[in-house]
């Protein structure tokens, strides 16, 4: 705000209101609790609410092919761009691929040990089933377009991506158009996610109405197992790598990033902490070029928490539907998730769409169980975001060490607290942006 003399008045230190995503988060939690109560107290009413969950899943299915196509095409372009940076980009991509595969494998191993969702015996999804007596629900569900096959879409997207690479500068306008198309697709997906409370309410009420308390315990088992798996992945896998390669304690690094963890926990997204991670990694002593390549690329290609979530959720749905996946199906699902998970970054609902895409490509009859994941997806989003963020911070230090672009003395001083990060550098940046916005207004 400007005064009458044209001076910039200091911004008032006020408490900002809740972001819109927080209202959605609260609504989903309330819907899950209400759905469970309705299912327990009024089982028949809960079962009749199943079309609400089915409708939401159909909307997600509708978006699977566009999400996969846009993200894979643009992802291949990003890989090519990162690789041109040289040793740093190539090393980062190899590391991200290995760690994502390892995280997916860990999710499969844990899922096979605990067998989440086993014994629920939900009814498999059958698109060719005869219409039910509820003609109104059938009519409304029939409005939603049918799905597009996922594997052919994936193949076309890969071919288009490599073709655009070969076109060079002539392919840039097409890439730009696909980028705009991706923005449109994700905007539609975000709009659909605002119906998540309705879908979660219907799905949870129907499942609890049909199976009772067993469904609640099954979902709690998955959530607790997922949180424990993410914690062990950070401490054991990432911590061991960090200690062996860089000689840094994972706990010291996590303490250094404590404010970013609070920010991520409050927003359920690691995207909010991206600028701060770049600034803090540079302050830690990693060179600017390494940080500039590794962190942004990692936000798209190094999604360890999302990888664990995708495999554990897939096994949960398969067990709940009474159709366990054999080893061959699990391996093929893992390969699919390695590719498709690259599109699950930064957009609410993209992870859910990727999960649905993997199940549809391998076992379409399992799609009906995704309704249960809708209800508990938000409860697991914090663990996903924190694991993704920690994985990218560790990757930056590791790659800086491998290419010898890190100041070891600076790392020691920063993590010991001798050279603390100056928060004013971030505050002044935001204040400058607010001043420019005020002047423009």
C-alpha positions as CSV (number, residue, x, y, z in Angstrom):
1,X,0.0,0.0,0.0
2,X,1.3,3.5,-0.8
3,X,0.8,6.6,1.3
4,X,-0.3,10.0,-0.1
5,X,3.4,11.0,-0.3
6,X,4.1,8.1,-2.6
7,X,6.0,6.1,0.1
8,X,5.6,2.4,0.5
9,X,3.9,1.6,3.7
10,X,5.2,-1.4,5.6
11,X,3.1,-4.5,5.2
12,X,1.0,-5.3,8.2
13,X,2.0,-8.5,9.9
14,X,-1.3,-10.2,9.8
15,X,-2.4,-13.8,10.0
16,X,-3.2,-15.1,6.5
17,X,-6.3,-17.1,6.0
18,X,-6.5,-20.7,5.1
19,X,-5.5,-21.7,1.6
20,X,-8.3,-23.2,-0.5
21,X,-6.5,-26.6,-0.4
22,X,-6.9,-26.6,3.3
23,X,-10.7,-26.3,3.0
24,X,-10.6,-29.3,0.7
25,X,-8.4,-31.2,3.1
26,X,-10.8,-30.6,6.0
27,X,-13.8,-31.5,3.8
28,X,-12.3,-34.8,2.8
29,X,-11.5,-35.7,6.5
30,X,-15.1,-34.8,7.5
31,X,-16.5,-36.8,4.6
32,X,-14.5,-39.9,5.6
33,X,-15.6,-39.7,9.2
34,X,-19.2,-39.1,8.2
35,X,-19.1,-41.9,5.6
36,X,-17.7,-44.3,8.2
37,X,-20.4,-43.3,10.7
38,X,-23.2,-43.7,8.1
39,X,-21.8,-47.1,7.0
40,X,-21.7,-48.4,10.6
41,X,-25.0,-47.1,11.8
42,X,-27.0,-47.4,8.6
43,X,-25.4,-50.2,6.5
44,X,-28.1,-50.3,3.8
45,X,-28.1,-46.5,3.4
46,X,-24.3,-46.7,3.1
47,X,-24.5,-49.3,0.4
48,X,-26.9,-47.2,-1.6
49,X,-24.4,-44.3,-1.7
50,X,-21.9,-46.3,-3.8
51,X,-22.8,-44.4,-7.0
52,X,-21.2,-41.3,-5.5
53,X,-17.9,-43.0,-5.2
54,X,-18.3,-44.7,-8.6
55,X,-19.0,-41.4,-10.3
56,X,-15.9,-39.8,-8.8
57,X,-13.7,-42.7,-10.0
58,X,-15.2,-42.4,-13.5
59,X,-14.2,-38.7,-13.5
60,X,-10.7,-39.7,-12.5
61,X,-10.6,-42.4,-15.2
62,X,-11.7,-39.8,-17.8
63,X,-8.5,-37.8,-17.1
64,X,-6.0,-40.7,-17.0
65,X,-5.1,-40.7,-20.7
66,X,-4.7,-36.9,-21.1
67,X,-2.6,-36.7,-17.9
68,X,-0.3,-39.6,-19.0
69,X,0.1,-38.3,-22.6
70,X,1.0,-34.7,-21.6
71,X,3.3,-35.6,-18.8
72,X,5.2,-38.3,-20.6
73,X,5.7,-36.2,-23.7
74,X,6.9,-33.2,-21.7
75,X,8.9,-35.5,-19.4
76,X,10.9,-37.0,-22.3
77,X,11.7,-33.4,-23.3
78,X,12.8,-32.6,-19.8
79,X,15.1,-35.6,-19.7
80,X,16.8,-34.5,-22.9
81,X,17.2,-30.9,-21.6
82,X,18.7,-32.1,-18.3
83,X,21.1,-34.5,-20.1
84,X,22.5,-31.6,-22.2
85,X,23.7,-30.0,-19.0
86,X,26.4,-32.6,-19.0
87,X,27.7,-34.8,-16.2
88,X,25.5,-33.3,-13.5
89,X,22.2,-33.8,-15.5
90,X,23.1,-37.4,-16.6
91,X,24.2,-38.4,-13.2
92,X,21.1,-36.9,-11.6
93,X,18.8,-38.8,-14.0
94,X,20.5,-42.1,-13.4
95,X,20.3,-41.6,-9.7
96,X,16.6,-40.6,-9.8
97,X,15.7,-43.7,-11.9
98,X,17.5,-46.1,-9.6
99,X,16.0,-44.6,-6.4
100,X,12.5,-44.4,-7.9
101,X,12.8,-48.1,-8.9
102,X,14.1,-49.0,-5.4
103,X,11.3,-47.1,-3.7
104,X,8.7,-48.9,-5.9
105,X,10.3,-52.2,-5.0
106,X,10.2,-51.4,-1.3
107,X,6.5,-50.6,-1.5
108,X,5.9,-54.0,-3.2
109,X,8.0,-55.9,-0.6
110,X,6.2,-54.2,2.4
111,X,2.8,-54.7,0.7
112,X,3.5,-58.4,0.2
113,X,4.5,-58.7,3.9
114,X,1.6,-57.0,5.6
115,X,-1.1,-57.9,2.9
116,X,-3.1,-54.6,3.5
117,X,-6.9,-54.8,2.7
118,X,-6.9,-58.6,2.8
119,X,-10.3,-60.1,3.7
120,X,-12.5,-57.1,2.7
121,X,-13.9,-59.0,-0.4
122,X,-15.2,-55.9,-2.2
123,X,-17.2,-56.4,-5.4
124,X,-14.9,-56.1,-8.5
125,X,-15.6,-53.4,-11.0
126,X,-17.4,-54.7,-14.1
127,X,-18.0,-52.2,-16.9
128,X,-20.2,-54.7,-18.7
129,X,-22.5,-55.4,-15.8
130,X,-26.2,-54.9,-16.4
131,X,-27.7,-51.6,-15.2
132,X,-29.0,-51.4,-11.7
133,X,-32.5,-50.4,-10.7
134,X,-31.5,-46.9,-10.0
135,X,-32.0,-45.3,-13.4
136,X,-31.2,-41.8,-12.2
137,X,-27.8,-42.8,-11.0
138,X,-27.2,-44.8,-14.2
139,X,-28.2,-41.8,-16.3
140,X,-25.8,-39.4,-14.4
141,X,-22.9,-41.9,-14.5
142,X,-23.6,-42.4,-18.2
143,X,-22.9,-38.7,-18.9
144,X,-19.2,-39.2,-17.9
145,X,-17.2,-40.2,-20.9
146,X,-15.6,-43.6,-21.1
147,X,-11.9,-44.2,-20.5
148,X,-9.2,-44.4,-23.1
149,X,-6.8,-47.4,-23.0
150,X,-3.7,-46.5,-21.0
151,X,-0.9,-48.7,-22.6
152,X,-1.6,-47.5,-26.2
153,X,-1.6,-43.9,-24.9
154,X,1.7,-44.5,-23.1
155,X,3.2,-45.9,-26.3
156,X,2.0,-43.0,-28.4
157,X,3.2,-40.5,-25.8
158,X,6.7,-42.0,-25.9
159,X,6.9,-42.0,-29.7
160,X,5.6,-38.4,-29.8
161,X,8.2,-37.3,-27.2
162,X,11.1,-38.8,-29.1
163,X,9.8,-37.5,-32.4
164,X,9.7,-34.0,-31.0
165,X,13.2,-34.4,-29.8
166,X,14.4,-35.3,-33.3
167,X,12.5,-32.3,-34.8
168,X,14.7,-29.9,-32.7
169,X,13.6,-26.3,-32.9
170,X,10.7,-27.1,-35.3
171,X,9.2,-29.2,-32.5
172,X,9.3,-26.4,-29.9
173,X,5.9,-24.9,-30.9
174,X,4.3,-28.3,-30.6
175,X,5.9,-28.8,-27.1
176,X,4.7,-25.4,-26.1
177,X,1.1,-26.3,-27.2
178,X,1.3,-29.6,-25.3
179,X,2.5,-27.6,-22.3
180,X,-0.5,-25.4,-22.5
181,X,-2.6,-28.5,-22.9
182,X,-1.1,-30.0,-19.8
183,X,-2.0,-26.9,-17.8
184,X,-5.6,-27.2,-19.0
185,X,-5.7,-30.9,-18.2
186,X,-4.4,-30.3,-14.7
187,X,-6.8,-27.5,-14.2
188,X,-9.7,-29.8,-15.0
189,X,-8.2,-32.4,-12.6
190,X,-8.0,-29.9,-9.8
191,X,-11.7,-29.0,-10.4
192,X,-12.5,-32.7,-10.2
193,X,-10.6,-33.1,-7.0
194,X,-13.0,-30.6,-5.4
195,X,-15.6,-33.4,-5.7
196,X,-13.3,-35.7,-3.6
197,X,-15.3,-35.2,-0.4
198,X,-18.5,-36.4,-2.1
199,X,-16.7,-39.4,-3.7
200,X,-14.9,-40.2,-0.4
201,X,-18.2,-40.0,1.5
202,X,-20.0,-42.4,-0.9
203,X,-17.1,-44.8,-1.2
204,X,-16.4,-45.1,2.5
205,X,-20.0,-45.3,3.4
206,X,-20.6,-48.1,0.9
207,X,-17.5,-50.1,1.9
208,X,-18.1,-49.8,5.7
209,X,-21.8,-50.6,5.1
210,X,-20.8,-53.8,3.4
211,X,-17.8,-54.9,5.5
212,X,-18.3,-53.2,8.8
213,X,-15.4,-52.3,11.1
214,X,-13.0,-54.5,9.1
215,X,-12.8,-51.8,6.4
216,X,-11.7,-49.1,8.9
217,X,-9.0,-51.3,10.3
218,X,-7.8,-52.2,6.8
219,X,-7.4,-48.5,5.9
220,X,-5.7,-47.7,9.2
221,X,-3.3,-50.6,8.6
222,X,-2.3,-49.2,5.2
223,X,-1.8,-45.7,6.5
224,X,0.3,-46.8,9.5
225,X,2.4,-49.2,7.3
226,X,2.9,-46.4,4.7
227,X,4.1,-43.9,7.3
228,X,6.5,-46.4,8.9
229,X,7.8,-47.4,5.4
230,X,8.5,-43.8,4.5
231,X,10.3,-43.1,7.8
232,X,12.5,-46.2,7.4
233,X,13.2,-45.3,3.8
234,X,14.4,-41.8,4.8
235,X,16.4,-43.0,7.9
236,X,17.8,-46.3,6.7
237,X,18.1,-46.0,2.9
238,X,18.7,-42.3,2.3
239,X,20.5,-41.9,5.6
240,X,23.0,-44.6,4.9
241,X,23.7,-43.3,1.4
242,X,24.2,-39.8,2.7
243,X,26.5,-41.0,5.5
244,X,28.6,-43.3,3.2
245,X,28.9,-40.9,0.2
246,X,29.0,-37.5,1.8
247,X,29.7,-38.2,5.5
248,X,26.6,-36.2,6.5
249,X,24.1,-37.2,9.1
250,X,20.5,-37.4,7.8
251,X,19.2,-36.1,11.1
252,X,21.4,-33.0,10.9
253,X,20.2,-32.4,7.4
254,X,16.6,-32.8,8.5
255,X,17.1,-30.4,11.4
256,X,18.5,-27.9,8.9
257,X,15.4,-28.2,6.8
258,X,13.0,-28.1,9.8
259,X,11.1,-25.0,8.6
260,X,10.6,-26.5,5.2
261,X,9.1,-29.6,6.8
262,X,6.6,-27.5,8.7
263,X,5.7,-25.7,5.5
264,X,5.2,-29.0,3.6
265,X,3.2,-30.5,6.5
266,X,0.8,-27.5,6.5
267,X,0.3,-27.5,2.7
268,X,0.6,-31.3,2.0
269,X,2.8,-30.4,-1.0
270,X,6.6,-30.3,-1.4
271,X,6.1,-27.7,-4.2
272,X,5.6,-24.9,-1.7
273,X,9.2,-25.4,-0.3
274,X,10.9,-25.5,-3.7
275,X,12.4,-22.0,-3.6
276,X,13.5,-22.4,-0.1
277,X,15.2,-25.8,-0.9
278,X,17.2,-24.2,-3.7
279,X,18.3,-21.3,-1.4
280,X,19.2,-23.6,1.5
281,X,21.1,-26.1,-0.7
282,X,23.2,-23.3,-2.1
283,X,23.8,-22.0,1.4
284,X,24.8,-25.5,2.5
285,X,27.7,-25.3,0.1
286,X,26.5,-27.1,-3.0
287,X,27.4,-25.2,-6.2
288,X,24.7,-23.2,-7.9
289,X,24.8,-25.1,-11.2
290,X,24.4,-28.5,-9.4
291,X,21.5,-27.1,-7.3
292,X,19.9,-25.5,-10.4
293,X,19.9,-28.8,-12.3
294,X,19.2,-31.4,-9.5
295,X,16.5,-29.8,-7.5
296,X,14.0,-28.8,-10.3
297,X,14.6,-32.1,-12.2
298,X,14.2,-34.1,-9.0
299,X,10.8,-32.5,-8.3
300,X,9.6,-34.2,-11.5
301,X,11.6,-37.4,-11.6
302,X,12.6,-38.2,-8.0
303,X,9.3,-39.0,-6.2
304,X,10.3,-41.6,-3.7
305,X,7.3,-41.1,-1.4
306,X,4.9,-41.3,-4.4
307,X,6.6,-44.4,-5.7
308,X,6.1,-46.2,-2.3
309,X,2.5,-45.0,-2.2
310,X,1.6,-46.2,-5.7
311,X,2.8,-49.8,-5.1
312,X,1.4,-50.2,-1.6
313,X,-2.0,-48.7,-2.6
314,X,-2.1,-51.0,-5.6
315,X,-1.6,-54.1,-3.5
316,X,-4.1,-52.8,-1.0
317,X,-6.8,-52.5,-3.7
318,X,-5.9,-55.9,-5.1
319,X,-6.2,-57.6,-1.7
320,X,-9.4,-55.8,-0.8
321,X,-11.0,-56.9,-4.1
322,X,-10.0,-60.5,-3.4
323,X,-7.8,-60.5,-6.6
324,X,-4.2,-60.6,-5.4
325,X,-1.6,-59.8,-8.0
326,X,0.9,-62.6,-8.9
327,X,4.6,-61.9,-9.1
328,X,4.5,-61.3,-12.9
329,X,1.7,-58.8,-12.6
330,X,3.5,-57.0,-9.8
331,X,6.7,-56.7,-11.8
332,X,4.9,-55.4,-14.9
333,X,3.0,-53.0,-12.7
334,X,6.3,-51.8,-11.2
335,X,7.7,-51.1,-14.7
336,X,4.6,-49.2,-15.6
337,X,4.7,-47.1,-12.4
338,X,8.4,-46.3,-13.0
339,X,7.3,-44.5,-16.2
340,X,3.9,-43.2,-15.3
341,X,4.9,-41.9,-11.8
342,X,6.9,-39.1,-13.5
343,X,3.6,-37.3,-14.1
344,X,2.5,-37.4,-10.5
345,X,4.3,-34.3,-9.3
346,X,2.9,-31.1,-7.9
347,X,-0.7,-31.5,-8.9
348,X,-3.4,-32.6,-6.5
349,X,-5.0,-35.8,-7.9
350,X,-2.2,-36.7,-10.3
351,X,-1.0,-39.4,-8.0
352,X,-4.5,-40.8,-7.8
353,X,-4.8,-40.7,-11.6
354,X,-1.5,-42.5,-11.9
355,X,-2.7,-45.2,-9.5
356,X,-5.9,-45.7,-11.4
357,X,-3.9,-45.8,-14.7
358,X,-1.7,-48.6,-13.4
359,X,-4.7,-50.6,-12.2
360,X,-6.6,-50.0,-15.4
361,X,-3.7,-51.1,-17.6
362,X,-3.2,-54.4,-15.7
363,X,-6.4,-55.3,-14.0
364,X,-9.4,-53.1,-15.0
365,X,-11.6,-55.0,-12.5
366,X,-9.6,-53.5,-9.6
367,X,-10.7,-49.9,-10.4
368,X,-13.7,-50.2,-8.0
369,X,-11.4,-50.4,-5.0
370,X,-9.8,-47.0,-5.8
371,X,-12.8,-45.5,-4.1
372,X,-11.3,-46.5,-0.7
373,X,-8.0,-44.9,-1.6
374,X,-9.8,-41.6,-2.3
375,X,-10.9,-41.4,1.3
376,X,-7.4,-42.0,2.8
377,X,-5.3,-40.4,0.1
378,X,-5.2,-37.1,1.8
379,X,-4.1,-38.7,5.1
380,X,-1.0,-40.1,3.3
381,X,-0.2,-37.0,1.3
382,X,2.0,-35.5,4.0
383,X,4.2,-38.5,4.2
384,X,4.5,-38.6,0.4
385,X,5.5,-34.9,0.3
386,X,8.0,-35.1,3.1
387,X,9.6,-38.2,1.6
388,X,9.8,-36.6,-1.9
389,X,11.3,-33.5,-0.4
390,X,13.9,-35.3,1.7
391,X,14.9,-37.5,-1.3
392,X,15.6,-34.4,-3.4
393,X,17.6,-32.7,-0.6
394,X,19.7,-35.8,-0.2
395,X,20.1,-36.2,-4.0
396,X,21.5,-32.7,-4.2
397,X,24.1,-33.3,-1.6
398,X,25.1,-36.7,-3.1
399,X,25.4,-35.4,-6.6
400,X,27.4,-32.4,-5.4
401,X,29.7,-34.8,-3.7
402,X,30.1,-37.1,-6.7
403,X,30.9,-34.2,-9.1
404,X,33.1,-32.5,-6.5
405,X,31.0,-29.3,-6.5
406,X,30.4,-29.0,-2.8
407,X,32.2,-27.0,-0.1
408,X,32.8,-29.5,2.7
409,X,33.8,-26.9,5.3
410,X,30.6,-24.9,4.5
411,X,28.5,-28.1,5.0
412,X,30.2,-28.7,8.4
413,X,29.7,-25.1,9.5
414,X,26.1,-24.9,8.4
415,X,24.9,-28.2,9.8
416,X,26.7,-27.5,13.1
417,X,24.9,-24.2,13.4
418,X,28.0,-22.0,13.1
419,X,26.8,-20.5,9.8
420,X,23.0,-20.3,10.1
421,X,20.8,-19.7,7.1
422,X,19.7,-16.1,6.9
423,X,15.9,-16.1,6.8
424,X,15.9,-12.5,5.8
425,X,17.1,-13.4,2.3
426,X,13.8,-15.3,1.8
427,X,11.7,-12.7,3.6
428,X,13.2,-9.8,1.6
429,X,12.5,-11.7,-1.6
430,X,8.8,-12.1,-0.7
431,X,8.6,-8.5,0.6
432,X,10.1,-7.2,-2.7
433,X,7.4,-9.2,-4.6
434,X,4.7,-7.7,-2.4
435,X,5.9,-4.2,-2.9
436,X,6.0,-4.6,-6.7
437,X,2.5,-6.0,-6.6
438,X,1.3,-3.1,-4.5
439,X,2.9,-0.5,-6.8
440,X,1.3,-2.2,-9.8
441,X,-2.1,-2.2,-8.2
